[in-house]
Amino acid sequence: MVLLQALAAEGSLSAAADLLGQPISSISRSLKALEQRLKVELLIRTTRRMQLTEAGQYLLECSHQVLQSLSDIEVALTQTINNPSGLLRVNTSASFMDHVLLPLVPLFAQAYPSITLELRSSDQLIDLIQEHADVAIRIGVMADSSLRAVHLGDCRRVVMASPSYLERHGTPQCVGDLASHRLLGYVGADPLNRWPLSSGRHSDYAITPALCVSHGEMLRQLVLAHEGIACLMDFSVVDDRHRGDLVELLAPYNQAPSSPVRIAYYRRSPTDARIQAFIDFMRSQGAARLTP
């Protein structure tokens, strides 16, 4: 259609070729291919002039509206990329939600006022489609190869207790001392009930919880209430440690490497503008909050 408009406007193959910046041979081949595809003659060419046929004139008239529609689509897509909008559904753990993501929501809303956030928390691995999530922020290894993962930062699990609890029950000096303490853990999450403490031949310590909860923020509240000892994410207890409300235990035995924190989403090409905006924002604002 662009070719036909150029031919109609310039009146010759050579002038149309100059306008489009292509060789005359390329213009001629393109015109011939178009006529063969449509099975109709579009131009009448003589030694002196070139004239549109009735079919060519019809196509020319239609082309203005079609090309304008395509131009409008390009503009709309560009505006969407430059100003992402719509609903973005984010799922992450309760601890990450409370201590990293929620404090950043006002900044995100200011940066992207056209994006509506829907925030849900779950400490378990989820299926993005089943849970109706666009993005998930998860800690540790990701097994789903159909997901793209953007590294946000790293974190560690640390064993914590309140000074009041330790005053009443004593401070464990080695991993074996934990057996005589009230340990707090997770419901139905065996990997999270193995604490990253090395002792003898073992690289971790499997606990038998005296009290089980469904997510890490509940554990933190119980530890702050002097109910026992728990293993918590370091980013969730930064303020508690600074205030002296919680202290880390058995740090020399905690030799486990840091775990990656990743933003996961289903592969799309190009990446959805809302998701890309969220990724860019979290990498610039959220990563710093993972550094205790």
C-alpha positions as CSV (number, residue, x, y, z in Angstrom):
1,M,0.0,0.0,0.0
2,V,2.9,2.4,0.7
3,L,4.3,1.5,-2.7
4,L,1.0,2.2,-4.4
5,Q,0.7,5.6,-2.7
6,A,4.3,6.5,-3.8
7,L,3.6,5.5,-7.4
8,A,0.3,7.5,-7.5
9,A,1.9,10.5,-5.9
10,E,5.1,10.6,-8.0
11,G,3.7,9.3,-11.3
12,S,6.7,7.0,-12.2
13,L,8.7,4.1,-11.0
14,S,11.9,6.0,-10.8
15,A,10.4,8.8,-8.8
16,A,8.7,6.4,-6.5
17,A,12.0,4.5,-6.1
18,D,13.7,7.8,-5.1
19,L,11.0,8.6,-2.6
20,L,11.2,5.2,-0.9
21,G,15.0,4.9,-1.2
22,Q,14.9,1.7,-3.1
23,P,16.2,0.6,-6.5
24,I,13.8,0.8,-9.5
25,S,14.2,-3.0,-10.0
26,S,13.0,-3.6,-6.4
27,I,10.0,-1.4,-6.9
28,S,9.1,-3.1,-10.2
29,R,9.4,-6.6,-8.6
30,S,7.3,-5.5,-5.6
31,L,4.6,-4.1,-7.9
32,K,4.6,-7.3,-10.0
33,A,4.4,-9.5,-6.9
34,L,1.5,-7.4,-5.5
35,E,-0.5,-7.7,-8.8
36,Q,0.2,-11.5,-8.9
37,R,-1.0,-11.9,-5.4
38,L,-4.2,-9.9,-5.9
39,K,-4.7,-11.4,-9.4
40,V,-5.5,-8.0,-10.8
41,E,-3.7,-5.2,-12.8
42,L,-3.1,-2.1,-10.7
43,L,-1.2,0.2,-13.1
44,I,-1.4,0.8,-16.8
45,R,2.1,1.8,-18.0
46,T,2.9,3.4,-21.3
47,T,6.1,5.0,-22.6
48,R,4.8,8.4,-21.6
49,R,2.8,7.9,-18.4
50,M,1.5,5.7,-15.7
51,Q,-2.1,5.5,-14.7
52,L,-4.0,3.6,-12.0
53,T,-6.5,1.0,-13.1
54,E,-10.0,1.0,-11.5
55,A,-8.7,-1.8,-9.1
56,G,-5.6,0.3,-8.4
57,Q,-7.7,3.4,-7.6
58,Y,-9.9,1.3,-5.2
59,L,-6.8,-0.1,-3.4
60,L,-5.3,3.4,-3.2
61,E,-8.4,4.8,-1.6
62,C,-8.6,1.9,0.9
63,S,-4.9,2.2,1.7
64,H,-5.2,5.7,3.3
65,Q,-7.5,4.4,6.0
66,V,-5.6,1.2,6.5
67,L,-2.2,2.9,6.8
68,Q,-3.7,5.5,9.2
69,S,-5.1,2.7,11.3
70,L,-1.7,1.0,11.4
71,S,-0.1,4.3,12.4
72,D,-2.6,4.8,15.2
73,I,-1.8,1.3,16.5
74,E,1.9,2.1,16.5
75,V,1.3,5.3,18.4
76,A,-1.0,3.5,20.9
77,L,1.6,0.8,21.5
78,T,4.3,3.4,22.0
79,Q,2.2,5.3,24.5
80,T,1.6,2.0,26.4
81,I,5.3,1.3,26.6
82,N,6.0,4.8,27.7
83,N,3.1,4.9,30.1
84,P,2.3,1.3,31.3
85,S,-1.2,0.9,32.5
86,G,-3.6,-1.8,33.7
87,L,-3.8,-4.4,36.5
88,L,-0.6,-6.0,37.7
89,R,-1.0,-9.0,40.0
90,V,2.0,-9.7,42.3
91,N,2.5,-12.7,44.6
92,T,5.3,-13.1,47.1
93,S,6.0,-14.3,50.6
94,A,4.4,-12.6,53.6
95,S,7.8,-11.5,54.9
96,F,8.9,-10.0,51.6
97,M,5.5,-8.4,51.2
98,D,5.6,-6.7,54.6
99,H,9.2,-5.7,54.8
100,V,10.3,-5.0,51.2
101,L,7.3,-4.5,48.9
102,L,4.6,-2.8,50.9
103,P,6.9,0.1,52.0
104,L,7.7,0.7,48.3
105,V,4.0,0.8,47.1
106,P,3.6,4.6,47.5
107,L,6.8,5.2,45.4
108,F,5.6,2.8,42.7
109,A,2.2,4.4,42.6
110,Q,3.8,7.8,42.1
111,A,6.1,6.5,39.4
112,Y,3.4,4.5,37.6
113,P,-0.1,6.0,38.4
114,S,-1.8,4.1,35.6
115,I,-0.8,0.6,37.0
116,T,-3.2,-0.9,39.5
117,L,-1.4,-3.4,41.9
118,E,-3.1,-6.5,43.2
119,L,-0.9,-7.9,46.0
120,R,-1.1,-11.4,47.4
121,S,1.2,-13.3,49.7
122,S,2.0,-17.0,49.9
123,D,5.1,-18.7,51.4
124,Q,4.6,-21.7,49.1
125,L,5.7,-22.1,45.5
126,I,2.8,-21.2,43.3
127,D,1.6,-21.7,39.7
128,L,1.3,-18.2,38.2
129,I,-1.6,-19.1,36.0
130,Q,-3.5,-21.1,38.6
131,E,-3.0,-18.3,41.2
132,H,-3.8,-15.6,38.6
133,A,-0.5,-13.8,39.1
134,D,1.5,-11.9,36.6
135,V,4.7,-11.8,38.7
136,A,6.0,-13.8,41.6
137,I,9.0,-12.9,43.8
138,R,10.6,-16.0,45.2
139,I,13.6,-17.0,47.2
140,G,15.9,-19.9,46.3
141,V,16.0,-22.3,43.4
142,M,13.4,-22.1,40.7
143,A,12.5,-25.3,38.9
144,D,10.0,-24.1,36.3
145,S,12.0,-23.6,33.1
146,S,9.0,-21.9,31.4
147,L,9.5,-18.9,33.7
148,R,11.9,-16.0,33.2
149,A,13.7,-15.0,36.3
150,V,15.3,-11.6,37.0
151,H,17.8,-11.5,39.9
152,L,16.9,-8.9,42.5
153,G,19.3,-9.6,45.3
154,D,20.3,-12.1,47.9
155,C,19.2,-13.0,51.4
156,R,20.0,-15.3,54.3
157,R,18.1,-17.2,56.9
158,V,19.1,-16.3,60.4
159,V,18.2,-17.9,63.8
160,M,16.6,-15.3,66.0
161,A,15.3,-14.9,69.6
162,S,14.3,-12.0,71.8
163,P,16.5,-10.9,74.7
164,S,13.5,-11.6,77.1
165,Y,13.2,-15.2,75.9
166,L,16.9,-15.7,76.4
167,E,16.9,-14.2,79.8
168,R,14.3,-16.8,80.9
169,H,15.6,-19.8,79.0
170,G,19.3,-19.2,78.5
171,T,21.3,-18.6,75.3
172,P,22.2,-21.7,73.2
173,Q,26.0,-21.9,72.7
174,C,26.0,-24.7,70.2
175,V,23.5,-26.3,67.8
176,G,22.9,-29.2,70.2
177,D,21.6,-26.8,72.8
178,L,18.5,-26.1,70.6
179,A,17.0,-29.4,71.7
180,S,16.1,-27.9,75.0
181,H,14.5,-24.8,73.6
182,R,11.0,-23.9,72.2
183,L,11.5,-23.9,68.5
184,L,9.0,-22.3,66.1
185,G,8.5,-23.6,62.5
186,Y,6.3,-23.9,59.5
187,V,3.2,-26.0,58.8
188,G,3.9,-28.6,56.0
189,A,7.1,-27.1,54.8
190,D,9.9,-29.5,55.7
191,P,12.7,-27.6,53.8
192,L,11.9,-24.5,55.9
193,N,12.1,-26.6,59.1
194,R,15.7,-27.4,58.3
195,W,17.8,-24.6,59.7
196,P,21.1,-23.6,58.0
197,L,23.2,-24.6,61.0
198,S,26.2,-27.0,60.5
199,S,27.1,-29.4,63.3
200,G,29.3,-32.4,63.0
201,R,28.5,-34.3,59.8
202,H,25.3,-32.4,59.2
203,S,25.1,-29.2,57.1
204,D,21.7,-28.3,58.5
205,Y,19.6,-28.9,61.6
206,A,16.1,-30.4,61.3
207,I,13.8,-29.0,64.0
208,T,10.6,-30.4,65.6
209,P,8.5,-27.3,66.0
210,A,6.7,-26.7,69.3
211,L,4.4,-24.4,67.3
212,C,3.8,-24.3,63.6
213,V,2.5,-21.4,61.5
214,S,1.8,-20.9,57.8
215,H,4.2,-18.0,57.0
216,G,7.3,-16.2,58.2
217,E,5.7,-13.0,59.4
218,M,3.7,-14.9,61.9
219,L,7.0,-16.5,63.1
220,R,8.5,-13.0,63.5
221,Q,5.6,-11.8,65.6
222,L,5.8,-14.9,67.9
223,V,9.5,-14.4,68.4
224,L,9.0,-10.7,69.2
225,A,6.4,-11.9,71.7
226,H,9.1,-14.0,73.4
227,E,7.4,-17.3,72.4
228,G,10.6,-19.1,71.3
229,I,13.4,-19.3,68.7
230,A,12.8,-19.2,64.9
231,C,14.7,-19.0,61.7
232,L,13.8,-15.9,59.8
233,M,14.8,-14.0,56.6
234,D,17.5,-11.4,57.4
235,F,15.6,-8.6,55.5
236,S,12.6,-9.1,57.8
237,V,14.4,-8.4,61.0
238,V,16.7,-5.5,60.1
239,D,14.7,-3.0,62.2
240,D,14.2,-5.5,65.0
241,R,18.0,-6.0,65.3
242,H,18.7,-2.3,65.2
243,R,16.3,-1.7,68.0
244,G,17.6,-4.6,70.0
245,D,14.3,-6.4,70.0
246,L,15.8,-9.5,68.4
247,V,19.3,-11.0,68.5
248,E,20.9,-13.5,66.2
249,L,21.9,-16.9,67.6
250,L,24.6,-19.4,66.6
251,A,26.0,-17.1,63.9
252,P,29.4,-19.1,63.7
253,Y,27.4,-22.2,62.8
254,N,25.4,-20.5,60.0
255,Q,27.7,-21.1,57.1
256,A,25.0,-21.5,54.4
257,P,25.4,-19.4,51.3
258,S,23.0,-16.6,50.5
259,S,19.9,-17.5,48.6
260,P,18.9,-15.5,45.4
261,V,15.8,-13.5,45.4
262,R,14.2,-13.5,41.9
263,I,11.3,-11.8,40.1
264,A,9.6,-14.6,38.0
265,Y,7.2,-14.2,35.1
266,Y,6.1,-16.2,32.1
267,R,8.2,-15.7,29.0
268,R,6.9,-13.1,26.6
269,S,8.6,-11.3,23.7
270,P,8.6,-8.4,24.1
271,T,8.1,-8.3,27.9
272,D,4.7,-6.8,28.9
273,A,5.2,-3.1,29.7
274,R,3.6,-3.4,33.1
275,I,5.9,-6.3,34.1
276,Q,9.0,-4.5,32.7
277,A,8.1,-1.4,34.7
278,F,7.7,-3.4,37.9
279,I,11.1,-5.2,37.3
280,D,12.9,-1.9,36.6
281,F,11.4,-0.3,39.7
282,M,12.2,-3.2,42.0
283,R,15.8,-3.4,40.7
284,S,16.3,0.3,41.4
285,Q,14.3,0.5,44.7
286,G,13.8,-3.0,46.1
287,A,17.3,-4.4,45.9
288,A,18.7,-2.0,48.5
289,R,16.2,-3.2,51.0
290,L,17.6,-6.7,50.8
291,T,20.9,-5.5,52.2
292,P,20.7,-5.7,56.0
